[in-house]
Amino acid sequence: MKNIVFTIKNEEGLHARPATDFCETAISFASAVTVHKEGESEIFDAKSLLSILCLGAVKGDTIRISAEGDDEEQALEALRSALEKT
């Protein structure tokens, strides 16, 4: 299992459009991908739009994205890229 940490930079946080892009990116990989907000214990499925919206990540929040599977490194890099574009 690999992890990355990312700080949300988008003024509106991880709202509907970037959350959709994030989920679509996660779905394109075979690895299991989860995300949680630093300082909180709840873990969310990155392949579920509803889960990502429930995460409630706003500008300045730090999230940890974890991936486990054959393409975990590629998945994490693609998810980082998707978040940087928002």
DSSP file (Angstrom, degrees, kcal/mol; ACC not computed):
  #  RESIDUE AA STRUCTURE BP1 BP2  ACC     N-H-->O    O-->H-N    N-H-->O    O-->H-N    TCO  KAPPA ALPHA  PHI   PSI    X-CA   Y-CA   Z-CA
    1    1 A M              0   0    0      0, 0.0     2,-0.3     0, 0.0    67,-0.2   0.000 360.0 360.0 360.0 134.9    0.0    0.0    0.0
    2    2 A K  E     -A   67   0A   0     65,-2.5    65,-2.5     2,-0.0     2,-0.3  -0.859 360.0-163.7-118.3 154.4    1.2    3.4   -1.0
    3    3 A N  E     -A   66   0A   0     -2,-0.3     2,-0.3    63,-0.2    63,-0.2  -0.957   8.5-169.7-135.7 152.2    0.1    6.9    0.3
    4    4 A I  E     -A   65   0A   0     61,-2.1    61,-2.6    -2,-0.3     2,-0.4  -0.971  15.4-141.5-134.3 155.6    0.3   10.5   -0.7
    5    5 A V  E     -A   64   0A   0     -2,-0.3     2,-0.4    59,-0.2    59,-0.2  -0.955  21.4-178.9-116.4 136.3   -0.6   13.6    1.2
    6    6 A F  E     -A   63   0A   0     57,-2.6    57,-3.1    -2,-0.4     2,-0.5  -0.999  20.6-143.1-138.7 136.3   -2.2   16.5   -0.6
    7    7 A T  E     -A   62   0A   0     -2,-0.4    55,-0.2    55,-0.2     2,-0.2  -0.887  30.2-118.9 -99.5 126.2   -3.4   20.0    0.7
    8    8 A I        +     0   0    0     53,-2.9    52,-2.9    -2,-0.5    53,-0.1  -0.452  35.0 173.9 -66.3 126.2   -6.6   21.2   -1.0
    9    9 A K        +     0   0    0     -2,-0.2    -1,-0.2    74,-0.2     2,-0.1   0.617  40.6 109.7-108.8 -19.5   -5.8   24.5   -2.9
   10   10 A N    >   -     0   0    0     73,-0.1     3,-1.8     1,-0.1    49,-0.2  -0.378  69.9-133.1 -62.8 132.1   -9.1   25.1   -4.7
   11   11 A E  T 3  S+     0   0    0      1,-0.3    48,-0.3    -2,-0.1    -1,-0.1   0.813 107.3  42.4 -55.6 -33.2  -11.0   28.0   -3.2
   12   12 A E  T 3  S-     0   0    0      1,-0.3    -1,-0.3    46,-0.1    -2,-0.1   0.321 107.4-134.9 -99.2   7.4  -14.2   26.0   -3.1
   13   13 A G    <   -     0   0    0     -3,-1.8     2,-1.6     1,-0.2    -1,-0.3  -0.308  58.8 -25.7  74.9-158.8  -12.6   22.8   -1.8
   14   14 A L  S    S+     0   0    0     43,-2.7    43,-0.2    38,-0.1    42,-0.2  -0.543  88.0 160.1 -92.1  69.9  -13.4   19.4   -3.2
   15   15 A H     >  -     0   0    0     -2,-1.6     4,-2.6    41,-0.1     5,-0.3  -0.036  55.6 -65.1 -84.4-170.0  -16.9   20.3   -4.5
   16   16 A A  H  > S+     0   0    0      1,-0.2     4,-2.3     2,-0.2     5,-0.2   0.841 126.7  43.8 -51.6 -52.5  -18.9   18.5   -7.2
   17   17 A R  H  > S+     0   0    0      2,-0.2     4,-2.2     1,-0.2    -1,-0.2   0.961 119.4  39.5 -66.8 -52.0  -16.8   19.0  -10.3
   18   18 A P  H  > S+     0   0    0      0, 0.0     4,-2.5     0, 0.0    -1,-0.2   0.859 115.2  54.6 -66.1 -30.9  -13.4   18.3   -8.9
   19   19 A A  H  X S+     0   0    0     -4,-2.6     4,-2.5     2,-0.2    -2,-0.2   0.897 108.2  49.5 -65.6 -38.9  -14.9   15.4   -6.8
   20   20 A T  H  X S+     0   0    0     -4,-2.3     4,-2.7    -5,-0.3     5,-0.2   0.929 111.9  47.5 -64.4 -45.7  -16.3   14.0  -10.0
   21   21 A D  H  X S+     0   0    0     -4,-2.2     4,-2.0     2,-0.2    -2,-0.2   0.906 112.3  50.8 -60.6 -42.1  -12.9   14.2  -11.8
   22   22 A F  H  X S+     0   0    0     -4,-2.5     4,-2.4     2,-0.2    -2,-0.2   0.932 112.6  45.3 -61.5 -47.9  -11.2   12.7   -8.8
   23   23 A C  H  X S+     0   0    0     -4,-2.5     4,-2.8     2,-0.2    -2,-0.2   0.913 111.1  52.2 -64.1 -44.1  -13.6    9.7   -8.7
   24   24 A E  H  X S+     0   0    0     -4,-2.7     4,-1.0     1,-0.2    -1,-0.2   0.877 110.9  48.8 -61.3 -36.7  -13.5    9.1  -12.4
   25   25 A T  H >< S+     0   0    0     -4,-2.0     3,-0.6    -5,-0.2    -1,-0.2   0.938 111.8  48.3 -66.7 -46.6   -9.7    9.0  -12.2
   26   26 A A  H >< S+     0   0    0     -4,-2.4     3,-1.6    20,-0.3    -2,-0.2   0.898 108.0  55.5 -59.9 -41.8   -9.8    6.6   -9.3
   27   27 A I  H 3< S+     0   0    0     -4,-2.8    -1,-0.2     1,-0.3    -2,-0.2   0.785  95.4  67.5 -62.8 -27.9  -12.3    4.3  -11.1
   28   28 A S  T << S+     0   0    0     -4,-1.0     2,-0.3    -3,-0.6    -1,-0.3   0.530  93.8  71.7 -74.1  -3.7   -9.9    4.0  -14.0
   29   29 A F  S <  S-     0   0    0     -3,-1.6     4,-0.1    -4,-0.2    43,-0.0  -0.850  74.2-139.6-114.2 150.1   -7.5    2.1  -11.9
   30   30 A A  S    S+     0   0    0     -2,-0.3    -1,-0.1     2,-0.1     3,-0.1   0.769  74.3  99.6 -75.5 -26.7   -7.7   -1.5  -10.6
   31   31 A S  S    S-     0   0    0      1,-0.1     2,-0.4    38,-0.1    38,-0.2  -0.213  83.3-110.2 -62.2 149.0   -6.2   -0.6   -7.2
   32   32 A A  E     -B   68   0A   0     36,-2.4    36,-2.2    14,-0.0     2,-0.4  -0.685  40.6-164.6 -74.5 131.0   -8.4   -0.1   -4.2
   33   33 A V  E     +B   67   0A   0     -2,-0.4    13,-2.2    34,-0.2    14,-0.5  -0.982  12.5 174.4-128.2 128.9   -8.2    3.7   -3.4
   34   34 A T  E     -BC  66  45A   0     32,-2.5    32,-2.7    -2,-0.4     2,-0.3  -0.879   8.9-163.8-128.0 162.5   -9.3    5.4   -0.2
   35   35 A V  E     +BC  65  44A   0      9,-2.4     9,-3.0    -2,-0.3     2,-0.3  -0.998   7.9 175.8-145.2 143.5   -9.0    8.9    1.1
   36   36 A H  E     -B   64   0A   0     28,-1.9    28,-3.0    -2,-0.3     2,-0.4  -0.995  33.1-111.3-147.6 154.0   -9.4   10.5    4.5
   37   37 A K  E >   -B   63   0A   0      5,-0.4     3,-2.0    -2,-0.3    26,-0.3  -0.676  43.9-105.7 -83.9 131.6   -9.0   14.0    5.9
   38   38 A E  T 3  S+     0   0    0     24,-3.1    24,-0.2    -2,-0.4     3,-0.1  -0.277 106.5  27.7 -56.3 137.7   -6.0   14.4    8.2
   39   39 A G  T 3  S+     0   0    0      1,-0.3     2,-0.3    -3,-0.0    -1,-0.3   0.359 106.8  90.0  90.1  -5.1   -7.1   14.6   11.9
   40   40 A E    <   -     0   0    0     -3,-2.0    -1,-0.3     2,-0.1     0, 0.0  -0.894  65.3-146.9-122.6 154.8  -10.2   12.5   11.3
   41   41 A S        +     0   0    0     -2,-0.3     2,-0.2    -3,-0.1    -1,-0.1   0.687  63.5 104.3 -95.9 -19.4  -10.7    8.8   11.5
   42   42 A E        -     0   0    0     -5,-0.1    -5,-0.4    13,-0.1     2,-0.4  -0.440  55.5-154.5 -71.9 134.2  -13.3    8.2    8.8
   43   43 A I        -     0   0    0     -2,-0.2     2,-0.3    -7,-0.1    -7,-0.2  -0.905   8.2-156.6-111.4 135.8  -12.0    6.6    5.6
   44   44 A F  E     -C   35   0A   0     -9,-3.0    -9,-2.4    -2,-0.4     2,-0.6  -0.850  22.1-113.5-116.8 147.4  -13.8    7.1    2.3
   45   45 A D  E >   -C   34   0A   0     -2,-0.3     3,-1.6   -11,-0.2     7,-0.3  -0.678  20.6-152.4 -76.4 118.8  -13.9    5.1   -0.9
   46   46 A A  T 3  S+     0   0    0    -13,-2.2   -20,-0.3    -2,-0.6   -19,-0.2   0.620  92.2  62.8 -70.2 -11.8  -12.2    7.3   -3.6
   47   47 A K  T 3  S+     0   0    0    -14,-0.5     2,-0.5   -21,-0.2    -1,-0.3   0.359  89.5  80.7 -94.1   5.5  -14.3    5.6   -6.3
   48   48 A S    <>  -     0   0    0     -3,-1.6     4,-2.2     1,-0.2     5,-0.2  -0.952  63.0-159.3-115.8 116.6  -17.6    6.8   -4.8
   49   49 A L  H  > S+     0   0    0     -2,-0.5     4,-2.5     1,-0.2     5,-0.2   0.913  95.9  53.0 -59.2 -43.6  -18.7   10.4   -5.6
   50   50 A L  H  > S+     0   0    0      1,-0.2     4,-2.2     2,-0.2    -1,-0.2   0.900 108.3  50.9 -60.1 -40.7  -21.0   10.4   -2.6
   51   51 A S  H  > S+     0   0    0      2,-0.2     4,-1.2     1,-0.2    -1,-0.2   0.919 110.0  49.2 -62.5 -43.5  -18.1    9.4   -0.4
   52   52 A I  H  X S+     0   0    0     -4,-2.2     4,-0.7    -7,-0.3     5,-0.5   0.898 111.6  48.6 -65.1 -40.1  -15.8   12.1   -1.7
   53   53 A L  H >< S+     0   0    0     -4,-2.5     3,-0.8     1,-0.2    -1,-0.2   0.877 108.9  54.1 -66.7 -35.9  -18.5   14.7   -1.2
   54   54 A C  H 3< S+     0   0    0     -4,-2.2    -1,-0.2     1,-0.2    -2,-0.2   0.736  92.0  74.1 -69.0 -22.2  -19.1   13.4    2.4
   55   55 A L  H 3< S-     0   0    0     -4,-1.2    -1,-0.2    -3,-0.3    -2,-0.2   0.873  88.0-154.7 -57.0 -37.3  -15.4   13.9    3.0
   56   56 A G    <<  +     0   0    0     -3,-0.8     2,-0.4    -4,-0.7    -3,-0.1   0.842  19.5 179.7  67.4  35.5  -16.1   17.6    3.1
   57   57 A A        -     0   0    0     -5,-0.5   -43,-2.7   -43,-0.2     2,-0.2  -0.569   1.9-178.0 -75.5 125.8  -12.6   18.7    2.1
   58   58 A V    >   -     0   0    0     -2,-0.4     3,-2.6   -45,-0.3   -50,-0.3  -0.704  42.4 -59.9-116.8 169.8  -12.3   22.5    2.0
   59   59 A K  T 3  S+     0   0    0    -48,-0.3   -50,-0.2     1,-0.3    -1,-0.1  -0.219 125.1  22.0 -52.2 131.3   -9.4   24.8    1.0
   60   60 A G  T 3  S+     0   0    0    -52,-2.9    -1,-0.3     1,-0.4     2,-0.1   0.185  90.4 128.5  95.0 -16.3   -6.4   24.2    3.3
   61   61 A D    <   -     0   0    0     -3,-2.6   -53,-2.9   -54,-0.1     2,-0.5  -0.459  52.8-138.3 -70.6 144.7   -7.5   20.7    4.4
   62   62 A T  E     -A    7   0A   0    -55,-0.2   -24,-3.1   -24,-0.2     2,-0.3  -0.914  21.4-170.2-104.9 129.0   -4.9   18.0    4.1
   63   63 A I  E     -AB   6  37A   0    -57,-3.1   -57,-2.6    -2,-0.5     2,-0.5  -0.886  15.4-143.0-118.3 150.9   -6.0   14.7    2.8
   64   64 A R  E     -AB   5  36A   0    -28,-3.0   -28,-1.9    -2,-0.3     2,-0.5  -0.963  13.7-161.9-112.8 124.8   -4.3   11.3    2.7
   65   65 A I  E     -AB   4  35A   0    -61,-2.6   -61,-2.1    -2,-0.5     2,-0.4  -0.920   8.2-169.5-108.0 127.9   -4.9    9.2   -0.4
   66   66 A S  E     -AB   3  34A   0    -32,-2.7   -32,-2.5    -2,-0.5     2,-0.4  -0.936   4.6-175.1-119.7 140.8   -4.0    5.5   -0.2
   67   67 A A  E     -AB   2  33A   0    -65,-2.5   -65,-2.5    -2,-0.4     2,-0.4  -0.995   4.5-173.7-135.0 141.9   -3.9    2.9   -3.0
   68   68 A E  E     + B   0  32A   0    -36,-2.2   -36,-2.4    -2,-0.4     2,-0.3  -0.971  43.2  61.6-138.4 121.9   -3.3   -0.8   -2.9
   69   69 A G  S >  S-     0   0    0     -2,-0.4     3,-1.4   -38,-0.2     4,-0.2  -0.915  93.7 -55.8 152.8-177.9   -2.9   -3.0   -6.0
   70   70 A D  T 3  S+     0   0    0     -2,-0.3     3,-0.2     1,-0.3    -1,-0.1   0.793 132.7  36.3 -63.0 -30.4   -0.9   -3.6   -9.1
   71   71 A D  T 3> S+     0   0    0      1,-0.2     4,-2.5     2,-0.1    -1,-0.3  -0.016  77.8 125.0-113.2  30.1   -1.2    0.0  -10.4
   72   72 A E  H <> S+     0   0    0     -3,-1.4     4,-2.4     1,-0.2     5,-0.2   0.877  73.2  49.7 -59.9 -41.8   -1.1    1.8   -7.0
   73   73 A E  H  > S+     0   0    0     -4,-0.2     4,-2.1     1,-0.2    -1,-0.2   0.923 113.2  46.1 -65.1 -43.2    1.8    4.1   -7.9
   74   74 A Q  H  > S+     0   0    0      2,-0.2     4,-2.4     1,-0.2    -1,-0.2   0.890 111.9  52.8 -65.0 -39.4    0.2    5.2  -11.2
   75   75 A A  H  X S+     0   0    0     -4,-2.5     4,-2.4     1,-0.2    -2,-0.2   0.931 109.6  47.7 -62.5 -46.4   -3.2    5.7   -9.5
   76   76 A L  H  X S+     0   0    0     -4,-2.4     4,-2.4     1,-0.2    -1,-0.2   0.899 112.1  49.1 -64.5 -40.5   -1.7    8.0   -6.9
   77   77 A E  H  X S+     0   0    0     -4,-2.1     4,-2.3     1,-0.2    -1,-0.2   0.914 112.4  48.2 -65.1 -41.8    0.2   10.0   -9.4
   78   78 A A  H  X S+     0   0    0     -4,-2.4     4,-2.3     2,-0.2    -2,-0.2   0.877 112.1  49.3 -66.6 -36.9   -3.0   10.4  -11.6
   79   79 A L  H  X S+     0   0    0     -4,-2.4     4,-2.2     2,-0.2    -2,-0.2   0.890 109.8  51.0 -69.5 -39.1   -5.0   11.4   -8.5
   80   80 A R  H  X S+     0   0    0     -4,-2.4     4,-2.2     2,-0.2    -2,-0.2   0.936 111.5  48.7 -60.6 -45.2   -2.5   14.0   -7.5
   81   81 A S  H  X S+     0   0    0     -4,-2.3     4,-1.3     1,-0.2    -2,-0.2   0.905 109.0  52.6 -61.4 -42.8   -2.5   15.4  -11.0
   82   82 A A  H  < S+     0   0    0     -4,-2.3     4,-0.4     1,-0.2     3,-0.2   0.899 111.5  46.4 -61.8 -40.4   -6.3   15.5  -11.0
   83   83 A L  H >< S+     0   0    0     -4,-2.2     3,-1.0     1,-0.2   -74,-0.2   0.858 107.8  56.1 -71.4 -34.5   -6.4   17.5   -7.7
   84   84 A E  H 3< S+     0   0    0     -4,-2.2    -1,-0.2     1,-0.2    -2,-0.2   0.771 101.2  59.1 -67.9 -25.0   -3.7   19.9   -8.9
   85   85 A K  T 3<        0   0    0     -4,-1.3    -1,-0.2    -3,-0.2    -2,-0.2   0.615 360.0 360.0 -78.9 -12.4   -5.8   20.8  -11.9
   86   86 A T    <         0   0    0     -3,-1.0    -1,-0.2    -4,-0.4    -2,-0.2   0.474 360.0 360.0 -89.3 360.0   -8.7   22.0   -9.8
